[in-house]
Amino acid sequence: MRQDLTSDSVSRHIDASPEELYDIVSDVTRTPELSSEIADVRWLDGATSPAVGARFRARNSAGRGPDWFNKPVITVADRGRVFAFERTEWIGGILRWGYQFEPDATGTTVTDRTK
């Protein structure tokens, strides 16, 4: 049985450059600072920065039940424009996260998309 996944997106204006915001989002080792569910993130296979094909290991902790791990792979790494990664769940299919950075008059509109 496969789970049907839904999509969602949200956009927000931030007073910072696309490159500054990309650098924060794409440094996956900082994710625990930005998400209460992610406890730890480490690069895998010698990777040290975001690049297409780079993998990382994330330890999730939701405060109930045991922690769980996943190993996403970066699918898009276009500094200041788009950052995306995905992972495959054995029963849930492919889960995708992506961030698009659009400069505007006073900063950047960031769109976060998940599926």
N, C-alpha and C positions, 0 to 999 in steps of 0.2 A: 504494500500500500504506500502510495506517495502522497505527501501532504500538498494541498494546493496553497501556493504562496501568493500573497497579495503584494502590491507595490504601494509605495508611499513616497512623498517628497515634501520638502519644506524649504522655503527660501527666506533668507534674512539679509538685510543690509548691515555691513560692518564697516566702520571707519578705519580701514587698513588696506594696504595694497594687495592685489591678488597673490603676489609672490610671498608676502609675509604670511598670509593665511594658509597658502599651500604648504609652506614650510612647517607650520604647526600641525596641520592635519596629516601630512604625509610622514611625519616622524612618529611612526606607530609605537615607538617605545614610550612616548608621552601619553598614550591613550589612558592609562590609569589616572592621570591628572584630570582628564576630561570626562570620564565615564565611571559611575559608581559600580558598574557591573564587571568591569575589566580590572583584574587584580595585578596582572603582570604580562608584559609583552617582550619577546626577545627575537632578534633576527635569527634566521636559520641558514645553514649551508654557506657560511662565510659572508652573507650579505651584511652590509653596514648602513645602507641608506636605500631610499625608495628607487626601484627600477623595475621595469616590466620583467616578470618572471621571478622576482625576489619573493622569498617566503618568510613568514614569521610565525611564531607560536604564541598564542594568547591563552591565558588562564582566566576563565570567567568564574565569578563568585557572586551569586545572587542573594546570599544570606540565608538560603534555605536549601537543604540537601547538599550533596558534595559538590566541590568545584568541578568544572569540566574544561577540557582543552580543545583547541581547534588550530588548524594550520592553514590560514589563508594565503593566497598568492596574489601579488600585485598584477593587475591587468592593464592599467593605464597610469603612466607617470609623466605628465606633461606640465612642468612647473608653471604655476600661475594660471593654468587653464583647467585641467582635470586630473583628479586622483581617484583611482578605483581599485577595488580588490574583491575577491570572491573566495568562497569555500564550498565544498560539496559535503552535504549531510547524507549519511547512508539511507535515511528514510525521508528526508525533507527536500532532496534535490539540491540545486545550486542556489546559494544565498549570495546576493551581490550588494555591495555598498559603493556609492560613488559621490564625488563632490565636484561641482562645477563652479568656477570662479569667473564672474563677469564684472569687469571694471565699470564703474559709473562715475558720475560727476564728483562725488565726495568720498569714494571708497570702493567697496566691492559688494556685489550681491552674490552670496554663496547659496547654492542649491544642493541639498543633501537628498540623495535618492537611494532607496533600498528596495530590494525584491528578493 
